[in-house]
């Protein structure tokens, strides 16, 4: 029984999976924020071009 408890306490496979999940979530947040910022900048450029053409 003691070996089973010791093996359960030393098992880190679940912790590794959680760490990979957190890294993936962090990368996803970075990609989303970069895409949002890039989208806003492109939108501003298109509005500038459209107003220049319209004037």
N, CA, C and O atoms as a Tripos MOL2 file, in Angstrom:
@<TRIPOS>MOLECULE
protein
  220   219    55     0     0
PROTEIN
NO_CHARGES

@<TRIPOS>ATOM
      1 N           0.8310   -1.1900    0.0000 N.3       1 UNK1
      2 CA          0.0000    0.0000    0.0000 C.3       1 UNK1
      3 C           0.8800    1.2590    0.0000 C.2       1 UNK1
      4 O           0.5770    2.2470   -0.6690 O.2       1 UNK1
      5 N           1.9680    1.1960    0.7630 N.am      2 UNK2
      6 CA          2.8570    2.3460    0.8450 C.3       2 UNK2
      7 C           3.4960    2.6340   -0.5070 C.2       2 UNK2
      8 O           3.6750    3.7970   -0.8700 O.2       2 UNK2
      9 N           3.8460    1.5770   -1.2670 N.am      3 UNK3
     10 CA          4.4230    1.7670   -2.5900 C.3       3 UNK3
     11 C           3.4240    2.4430   -3.5240 C.2       3 UNK3
     12 O           3.7950    3.2960   -4.3300 O.2       3 UNK3
     13 N           2.1640    2.0590   -3.4100 N.am      4 UNK4
     14 CA          1.1190    2.6520   -4.2500 C.3       4 UNK4
     15 C           0.9650    4.1440   -3.9600 C.2       4 UNK4
     16 O           0.8580    4.9450   -4.8890 O.2       4 UNK4
     17 N           0.9540    4.5180   -2.6970 N.am      5 UNK5
     18 CA          0.8320    5.9200   -2.3120 C.3       5 UNK5
     19 C           2.0600    6.7070   -2.7570 C.2       5 UNK5
     20 O           1.9350    7.8220   -3.2630 O.2       5 UNK5
     21 N           3.2290    6.1370   -2.5710 N.am      6 UNK6
     22 CA          4.4690    6.8060   -2.9810 C.3       6 UNK6
     23 C           4.5050    7.0050   -4.4870 C.2       6 UNK6
     24 O           4.8910    8.0700   -4.9670 O.2       6 UNK6
     25 N           4.1000    5.9780   -5.2350 N.am      7 UNK7
     26 CA          4.0810    6.0930   -6.6960 C.3       7 UNK7
     27 C           3.0650    7.1510   -7.1380 C.2       7 UNK7
     28 O           3.3240    7.9040   -8.0770 O.2       7 UNK7
     29 N           1.9090    7.2100   -6.4640 N.am      8 UNK8
     30 CA          0.8870    8.2010   -6.7980 C.3       8 UNK8
     31 C           1.3890    9.6200   -6.5250 C.2       8 UNK8
     32 O           1.1400   10.5250   -7.3220 O.2       8 UNK8
     33 N           2.0760    9.8200   -5.4340 N.am      9 UNK9
     34 CA          2.5950   11.1460   -5.0730 C.3       9 UNK9
     35 C           3.6920   11.5760   -6.0390 C.2       9 UNK9
     36 O           3.7690   12.7530   -6.3910 O.2       9 UNK9
     37 N           4.5370   10.6530   -6.4730 N.am     10 UNK10
     38 CA          5.6480   10.9810   -7.3670 C.3      10 UNK10
     39 C           5.2480   11.0730   -8.8340 C.2      10 UNK10
     40 O           6.0460   11.5130   -9.6620 O.2      10 UNK10
     41 N           4.0300   10.6680   -9.1700 N.am     11 UNK11
     42 CA          3.5780   10.7030  -10.5590 C.3      11 UNK11
     43 C           3.3170   12.1470  -10.9670 C.2      11 UNK11
     44 O           2.4830   12.8240  -10.3660 O.2      11 UNK11
     45 N           4.0300   12.6180  -11.9900 N.am     12 UNK12
     46 CA          3.9020   14.0070  -12.4480 C.3      12 UNK12
     47 C           3.3180   14.1080  -13.8500 C.2      12 UNK12
     48 O           3.3790   15.1750  -14.4610 O.2      12 UNK12
     49 N           2.7650   13.0450  -14.3660 N.am     13 UNK13
     50 CA          2.2430   13.0740  -15.7340 C.3      13 UNK13
     51 C           1.0480   14.0260  -15.8510 C.2      13 UNK13
     52 O           0.9060   14.7010  -16.8700 O.2      13 UNK13
     53 N           0.2090   14.0930  -14.8550 N.am     14 UNK14
     54 CA         -0.9130   15.0300  -14.8850 C.3      14 UNK14
     55 C          -0.4420   16.4670  -14.8260 C.2      14 UNK14
     56 O          -1.0110   17.3360  -15.4870 O.2      14 UNK14
     57 N           0.5850   16.7260  -14.0460 N.am     15 UNK15
     58 CA          1.1350   18.0820  -13.9420 C.3      15 UNK15
     59 C           1.7270   18.5110  -15.2740 C.2      15 UNK15
     60 O           1.6050   19.6740  -15.6590 O.2      15 UNK15
     61 N           2.3640   17.5920  -15.9760 N.am     16 UNK16
     62 CA          2.9390   17.9120  -17.2790 C.3      16 UNK16
     63 C           1.8440   18.2670  -18.2700 C.2      16 UNK16
     64 O           1.9900   19.2130  -19.0450 O.2      16 UNK16
     65 N           0.7540   17.5230  -18.2530 N.am     17 UNK17
     66 CA         -0.3610   17.8090  -19.1580 C.3      17 UNK17
     67 C          -0.9560   19.1840  -18.8580 C.2      17 UNK17
     68 O          -1.3000   19.9260  -19.7790 O.2      17 UNK17
     69 N          -1.0760   19.5190  -17.6040 N.am     18 UNK18
     70 CA         -1.6110   20.8290  -17.2250 C.3      18 UNK18
     71 C          -0.6650   21.9350  -17.6680 C.2      18 UNK18
     72 O          -1.1130   22.9810  -18.1390 O.2      18 UNK18
     73 N           0.6300   21.7170  -17.5240 N.am     19 UNK19
     74 CA          1.6020   22.7270  -17.9590 C.3      19 UNK19
     75 C           1.5130   22.9510  -19.4660 C.2      19 UNK19
     76 O           1.5530   24.0910  -19.9290 O.2      19 UNK19
     77 N           1.3930   21.8640  -20.2320 N.am     20 UNK20
     78 CA          1.2530   22.0080  -21.6770 C.3      20 UNK20
     79 C          -0.0370   22.7390  -22.0340 C.2      20 UNK20
     80 O          -0.0620   23.5400  -22.9680 O.2      20 UNK20
     81 N          -1.0870   22.4700  -21.3030 N.am     21 UNK21
     82 CA         -2.3520   23.1600  -21.5310 C.3      21 UNK21
     83 C          -2.2370   24.6490  -21.2500 C.2      21 UNK21
     84 O          -2.7750   25.4670  -21.9960 O.2      21 UNK21
     85 N          -1.5450   25.0030  -20.1850 N.am     22 UNK22
     86 CA         -1.3580   26.4170  -19.8560 C.3      22 UNK22
     87 C          -0.4970   27.1280  -20.8970 C.2      22 UNK22
     88 O          -0.7660   28.2760  -21.2500 O.2      22 UNK22
     89 N           0.5380   26.4450  -21.3870 N.am     23 UNK23
     90 CA          1.3830   27.0360  -22.4250 C.3      23 UNK23
     91 C           0.5650   27.2570  -23.6970 C.2      23 UNK23
     92 O           0.6760   28.3070  -24.3300 O.2      23 UNK23
     93 N          -0.2560   26.2720  -24.0730 N.am     24 UNK24
     94 CA         -1.0960   26.4050  -25.2610 C.3      24 UNK24
     95 C          -2.0850   27.5570  -25.1020 C.2      24 UNK24
     96 O          -2.3230   28.3010  -26.0530 O.2      24 UNK24
     97 N          -2.6560   27.7100  -23.9260 N.am     25 UNK25
     98 CA         -3.5960   28.8030  -23.6800 C.3      25 UNK25
     99 C          -2.8940   30.1610  -23.7610 C.2      25 UNK25
    100 O          -3.4530   31.1200  -24.2930 O.2      25 UNK25
    101 N          -1.6820   30.2400  -23.2380 N.am     26 UNK26
    102 CA         -0.9180   31.4880  -23.2960 C.3      26 UNK26
    103 C          -0.5820   31.8490  -24.7360 C.2      26 UNK26
    104 O          -0.6760   33.0140  -25.1230 O.2      26 UNK26
    105 N          -0.1950   30.8660  -25.5250 N.am     27 UNK27
    106 CA          0.1020   31.1160  -26.9350 C.3      27 UNK27
    107 C          -1.1520   31.5610  -27.6650 C.2      27 UNK27
    108 O          -1.0920   32.4610  -28.5020 O.2      27 UNK27
    109 N          -2.2920   30.9430  -27.3600 N.am     28 UNK28
    110 CA         -3.5500   31.3320  -27.9950 C.3      28 UNK28
    111 C          -3.9230   32.7750  -27.6610 C.2      28 UNK28
    112 O          -4.3720   33.5180  -28.5330 O.2      28 UNK28
    113 N          -3.7420   33.1640  -26.4250 N.am     29 UNK29
    114 CA         -4.0410   34.5410  -26.0170 C.3      29 UNK29
    115 C          -3.1260   35.5230  -26.7480 C.2      29 UNK29
    116 O          -3.5740   36.5850  -27.1820 O.2      29 UNK29
    117 N          -1.8570   35.1720  -26.8850 N.am     30 UNK30
    118 CA         -0.9170   36.0440  -27.5930 C.3      30 UNK30
    119 C          -1.2990   36.1800  -29.0650 C.2      30 UNK30
    120 O          -1.2370   37.2750  -29.6230 O.2      30 UNK30
    121 N          -1.6920   35.0770  -29.6940 N.am     31 UNK31
    122 CA         -2.0940   35.1280  -31.1020 C.3      31 UNK31
    123 C          -3.3580   35.9550  -31.2710 C.2      31 UNK31
    124 O          -3.4530   36.7460  -32.2090 O.2      31 UNK31
    125 N          -4.3160   35.7910  -30.3930 N.am     32 UNK32
    126 CA         -5.5690   36.5450  -30.4850 C.3      32 UNK32
    127 C          -5.3190   38.0310  -30.2990 C.2      32 UNK32
    128 O          -5.8740   38.8440  -31.0370 O.2      32 UNK32
    129 N          -4.4970   38.4010  -29.3320 N.am     33 UNK33
    130 CA         -4.2360   39.8270  -29.1000 C.3      33 UNK33
    131 C          -3.4560   40.4300  -30.2640 C.2      33 UNK33
    132 O          -3.7010   41.5760  -30.6400 O.2      33 UNK33
    133 N          -2.5190   39.6760  -30.8390 N.am     34 UNK34
    134 CA         -1.7590   40.1780  -31.9850 C.3      34 UNK34
    135 C          -2.6670   40.3340  -33.1980 C.2      34 UNK34
    136 O          -2.5630   41.3230  -33.9240 O.2      34 UNK34
    137 N          -3.5430   39.3820  -33.4230 N.am     35 UNK35
    138 CA         -4.4590   39.4590  -34.5600 C.3      35 UNK35
    139 C          -5.4330   40.6290  -34.4040 C.2      35 UNK35
    140 O          -5.7550   41.3040  -35.3820 O.2      35 UNK35
    141 N          -5.8930   40.8650  -33.1990 N.am     36 UNK36
    142 CA         -6.7990   41.9850  -32.9510 C.3      36 UNK36
    143 C          -6.0920   43.3110  -33.2100 C.2      36 UNK36
    144 O          -6.6480   44.1980  -33.8580 O.2      36 UNK36
    145 N          -4.8870   43.4450  -32.7130 N.am     37 UNK37
    146 CA         -4.1140   44.6720  -32.9220 C.3      37 UNK37
    147 C          -3.8180   44.8770  -34.4010 C.2      37 UNK37
    148 O          -3.9550   45.9880  -34.9140 O.2      37 UNK37
    149 N          -3.4170   43.8280  -35.0820 N.am     38 UNK38
    150 CA         -3.1180   43.9140  -36.5040 C.3      38 UNK38
    151 C          -4.3810   44.2550  -37.2900 C.2      38 UNK38
    152 O          -4.3370   45.0530  -38.2260 O.2      38 UNK38
    153 N          -5.4950   43.6550  -36.9140 N.am     39 UNK39
    154 CA         -6.7680   43.9480  -37.5800 C.3      39 UNK39
    155 C          -7.1710   45.4060  -37.4210 C.2      39 UNK39
    156 O          -7.6610   46.0230  -38.3670 O.2      39 UNK39
    157 N          -6.9690   45.9570  -36.2360 N.am     40 UNK40
    158 CA         -7.2910   47.3710  -36.0050 C.3      40 UNK40
    159 C          -6.4040   48.2710  -36.8630 C.2      40 UNK40
    160 O          -6.8830   49.2490  -37.4360 O.2      40 UNK40
    161 N          -5.1210   47.9470  -36.9540 N.am     41 UNK41
    162 CA         -4.2050   48.7560  -37.7620 C.3      41 UNK41
    163 C          -4.5630   48.6910  -39.2410 C.2      41 UNK41
    164 O          -4.5340   49.7100  -39.9320 O.2      41 UNK41
    165 N          -4.8970   47.5140  -39.7260 N.am     42 UNK42
    166 CA         -5.2840   47.3760  -41.1340 C.3      42 UNK42
    167 C          -6.5800   48.1230  -41.4050 C.2      42 UNK42
    168 O          -6.7210   48.7640  -42.4470 O.2      42 UNK42
    169 N          -7.5120   48.0480  -40.4930 N.am     43 UNK43
    170 CA         -8.7790   48.7690  -40.6480 C.3      43 UNK43
    171 C          -8.5440   50.2700  -40.7330 C.2      43 UNK43
    172 O          -9.1600   50.9480  -41.5550 O.2      43 UNK43
    173 N          -7.6600   50.7940  -39.8920 N.am     44 UNK44
    174 CA         -7.3360   52.2230  -39.9370 C.3      44 UNK44
    175 C          -6.7180   52.6020  -41.2770 C.2      44 UNK44
    176 O          -7.0340   53.6570  -41.8260 O.2      44 UNK44
    177 N          -5.8430   51.7550  -41.8060 N.am     45 UNK45
    178 CA         -5.2080   52.0450  -43.0940 C.3      45 UNK45
    179 C          -6.2440   52.0530  -44.2110 C.2      45 UNK45
    180 O          -6.2070   52.9360  -45.0680 O.2      45 UNK45
    181 N          -7.1660   51.0950  -44.2240 N.am     46 UNK46
    182 CA         -8.2070   51.0630  -45.2480 C.3      46 UNK46
    183 C          -9.1050   52.2940  -45.1630 C.2      46 UNK46
    184 O          -9.5060   52.8430  -46.1890 O.2      46 UNK46
    185 N          -9.4200   52.7290  -43.9400 N.am     47 UNK47
    186 CA        -10.2360   53.9330  -43.7880 C.3      47 UNK47
    187 C          -9.4930   55.1620  -44.3130 C.2      47 UNK47
    188 O         -10.1010   56.0320  -44.9360 O.2      47 UNK47
    189 N          -8.1960   55.2370  -44.0680 N.am     48 UNK48
    190 CA         -7.3930   56.3470  -44.5800 C.3      48 UNK48
    191 C          -7.3870   56.3500  -46.1010 C.2      48 UNK48
    192 O          -7.5550   57.4000  -46.7220 O.2      48 UNK48
    193 N          -7.1960   55.1900  -46.6980 N.am     49 UNK49
    194 CA         -7.1770   55.0850  -48.1670 C.3      49 UNK49
    195 C          -8.5610   55.4170  -48.7220 C.2      49 UNK49
    196 O          -8.6660   56.1280  -49.7220 O.2      49 UNK49
    197 N          -9.6130   54.9190  -48.0970 N.am     50 UNK50
    198 CA        -10.9660   55.1770  -48.5890 C.3      50 UNK50
    199 C         -11.3240   56.6500  -48.5110 C.2      50 UNK50
    200 O         -11.9730   57.1830  -49.4110 O.2      50 UNK50
    201 N         -10.9050   57.3040  -47.4470 N.am     51 UNK51
    202 CA        -11.1900   58.7410  -47.3350 C.3      51 UNK51
    203 C         -10.3640   59.5390  -48.3380 C.2      51 UNK51
    204 O         -10.8360   60.5570  -48.8450 O.2      51 UNK51
    205 N          -9.1590   59.1050  -48.6330 N.am     52 UNK52
    206 CA         -8.3220   59.7870  -49.6280 C.3      52 UNK52
    207 C          -8.9190   59.6190  -51.0310 C.2      52 UNK52
    208 O          -8.8970   60.5530  -51.8310 O.2      52 UNK52
    209 N          -9.4350   58.4640  -51.3160 N.am     53 UNK53
    210 CA        -10.0630   58.2280  -52.6210 C.3      53 UNK53
    211 C         -11.3660   58.9960  -52.7310 C.2      53 UNK53
    212 O         -11.6850   59.5320  -53.7920 O.2      53 UNK53
    213 N         -12.1150   59.0520  -51.6520 N.am     54 UNK54
    214 CA        -13.4030   59.7370  -51.6680 C.3      54 UNK54
    215 C         -13.2720   61.2440  -51.7380 C.2      54 UNK54
    216 O         -14.2060   61.9180  -52.1730 O.2      54 UNK54
    217 N         -12.1670   61.7810  -51.3300 N.am     55 UNK55
    218 CA        -12.0000   63.2400  -51.2990 C.3      55 UNK55
    219 C         -11.5360   63.7180  -52.5990 C.2      55 UNK55
    220 O         -11.3340   64.9190  -52.7790 O.2      55 UNK55
@<TRIPOS>BOND
     1     1     2 1
     2     2     3 1
     3     3     4 2
     4     3     5 am
     5     5     6 1
     6     6     7 1
     7     7     8 2
     8     7     9 am
     9     9    10 1
    10    10    11 1
    11    11    12 2
    12    11    13 am
    13    13    14 1
    14    14    15 1
    15    15    16 2
    16    15    17 am
    17    17    18 1
    18    18    19 1
    19    19    20 2
    20    19    21 am
    21    21    22 1
    22    22    23 1
    23    23    24 2
    24    23    25 am
    25    25    26 1
    26    26    27 1
    27    27    28 2
    28    27    29 am
    29    29    30 1
    30    30    31 1
    31    31    32 2
    32    31    33 am
    33    33    34 1
    34    34    35 1
    35    35    36 2
    36    35    37 am
    37    37    38 1
    38    38    39 1
    39    39    40 2
    40    39    41 am
    41    41    42 1
    42    42    43 1
    43    43    44 2
    44    43    45 am
    45    45    46 1
    46    46    47 1
    47    47    48 2
    48    47    49 am
    49    49    50 1
    50    50    51 1
    51    51    52 2
    52    51    53 am
    53    53    54 1
    54    54    55 1
    55    55    56 2
    56    55    57 am
    57    57    58 1
    58    58    59 1
    59    59    60 2
    60    59    61 am
    61    61    62 1
    62    62    63 1
    63    63    64 2
    64    63    65 am
    65    65    66 1
    66    66    67 1
    67    67    68 2
    68    67    69 am
    69    69    70 1
    70    70    71 1
    71    71    72 2
    72    71    73 am
    73    73    74 1
    74    74    75 1
    75    75    76 2
    76    75    77 am
    77    77    78 1
    78    78    79 1
    79    79    80 2
    80    79    81 am
    81    81    82 1
    82    82    83 1
    83    83    84 2
    84    83    85 am
    85    85    86 1
    86    86    87 1
    87    87    88 2
    88    87    89 am
    89    89    90 1
    90    90    91 1
    91    91    92 2
    92    91    93 am
    93    93    94 1
    94    94    95 1
    95    95    96 2
    96    95    97 am
    97    97    98 1
    98    98    99 1
    99    99   100 2
   100    99   101 am
   101   101   102 1
   102   102   103 1
   103   103   104 2
   104   103   105 am
   105   105   106 1
   106   106   107 1
   107   107   108 2
   108   107   109 am
   109   109   110 1
   110   110   111 1
   111   111   112 2
   112   111   113 am
   113   113   114 1
   114   114   115 1
   115   115   116 2
   116   115   117 am
   117   117   118 1
   118   118   119 1
   119   119   120 2
   120   119   121 am
   121   121   122 1
   122   122   123 1
   123   123   124 2
   124   123   125 am
   125   125   126 1
   126   126   127 1
   127   127   128 2
   128   127   129 am
   129   129   130 1
   130   130   131 1
   131   131   132 2
   132   131   133 am
   133   133   134 1
   134   134   135 1
   135   135   136 2
   136   135   137 am
   137   137   138 1
   138   138   139 1
   139   139   140 2
   140   139   141 am
   141   141   142 1
   142   142   143 1
   143   143   144 2
   144   143   145 am
   145   145   146 1
   146   146   147 1
   147   147   148 2
   148   147   149 am
   149   149   150 1
   150   150   151 1
   151   151   152 2
   152   151   153 am
   153   153   154 1
   154   154   155 1
   155   155   156 2
   156   155   157 am
   157   157   158 1
   158   158   159 1
   159   159   160 2
   160   159   161 am
   161   161   162 1
   162   162   163 1
   163   163   164 2
   164   163   165 am
   165   165   166 1
   166   166   167 1
   167   167   168 2
   168   167   169 am
   169   169   170 1
   170   170   171 1
   171   171   172 2
   172   171   173 am
   173   173   174 1
   174   174   175 1
   175   175   176 2
   176   175   177 am
   177   177   178 1
   178   178   179 1
   179   179   180 2
   180   179   181 am
   181   181   182 1
   182   182   183 1
   183   183   184 2
   184   183   185 am
   185   185   186 1
   186   186   187 1
   187   187   188 2
   188   187   189 am
   189   189   190 1
   190   190   191 1
   191   191   192 2
   192   191   193 am
   193   193   194 1
   194   194   195 1
   195   195   196 2
   196   195   197 am
   197   197   198 1
   198   198   199 1
   199   199   200 2
   200   199   201 am
   201   201   202 1
   202   202   203 1
   203   203   204 2
   204   203   205 am
   205   205   206 1
   206   206   207 1
   207   207   208 2
   208   207   209 am
   209   209   210 1
   210   210   211 1
   211   211   212 2
   212   211   213 am
   213   213   214 1
   214   214   215 1
   215   215   216 2
   216   215   217 am
   217   217   218 1
   218   218   219 1
   219   219   220 2
@<TRIPOS>SUBSTRUCTURE
     1 UNK1         2 RESIDUE 1 A UNK
     2 UNK2         6 RESIDUE 1 A UNK
     3 UNK3        10 RESIDUE 1 A UNK
     4 UNK4        14 RESIDUE 1 A UNK
     5 UNK5        18 RESIDUE 1 A UNK
     6 UNK6        22 RESIDUE 1 A UNK
     7 UNK7        26 RESIDUE 1 A UNK
     8 UNK8        30 RESIDUE 1 A UNK
     9 UNK9        34 RESIDUE 1 A UNK
    10 UNK10       38 RESIDUE 1 A UNK
    11 UNK11       42 RESIDUE 1 A UNK
    12 UNK12       46 RESIDUE 1 A UNK
    13 UNK13       50 RESIDUE 1 A UNK
    14 UNK14       54 RESIDUE 1 A UNK
    15 UNK15       58 RESIDUE 1 A UNK
    16 UNK16       62 RESIDUE 1 A UNK
    17 UNK17       66 RESIDUE 1 A UNK
    18 UNK18       70 RESIDUE 1 A UNK
    19 UNK19       74 RESIDUE 1 A UNK
    20 UNK20       78 RESIDUE 1 A UNK
    21 UNK21       82 RESIDUE 1 A UNK
    22 UNK22       86 RESIDUE 1 A UNK
    23 UNK23       90 RESIDUE 1 A UNK
    24 UNK24       94 RESIDUE 1 A UNK
    25 UNK25       98 RESIDUE 1 A UNK
    26 UNK26      102 RESIDUE 1 A UNK
    27 UNK27      106 RESIDUE 1 A UNK
    28 UNK28      110 RESIDUE 1 A UNK
    29 UNK29      114 RESIDUE 1 A UNK
    30 UNK30      118 RESIDUE 1 A UNK
    31 UNK31      122 RESIDUE 1 A UNK
    32 UNK32      126 RESIDUE 1 A UNK
    33 UNK33      130 RESIDUE 1 A UNK
    34 UNK34      134 RESIDUE 1 A UNK
    35 UNK35      138 RESIDUE 1 A UNK
    36 UNK36      142 RESIDUE 1 A UNK
    37 UNK37      146 RESIDUE 1 A UNK
    38 UNK38      150 RESIDUE 1 A UNK
    39 UNK39      154 RESIDUE 1 A UNK
    40 UNK40      158 RESIDUE 1 A UNK
    41 UNK41      162 RESIDUE 1 A UNK
    42 UNK42      166 RESIDUE 1 A UNK
    43 UNK43      170 RESIDUE 1 A UNK
    44 UNK44      174 RESIDUE 1 A UNK
    45 UNK45      178 RESIDUE 1 A UNK
    46 UNK46      182 RESIDUE 1 A UNK
    47 UNK47      186 RESIDUE 1 A UNK
    48 UNK48      190 RESIDUE 1 A UNK
    49 UNK49      194 RESIDUE 1 A UNK
    50 UNK50      198 RESIDUE 1 A UNK
    51 UNK51      202 RESIDUE 1 A UNK
    52 UNK52      206 RESIDUE 1 A UNK
    53 UNK53      210 RESIDUE 1 A UNK
    54 UNK54      214 RESIDUE 1 A UNK
    55 UNK55      218 RESIDUE 1 A UNK
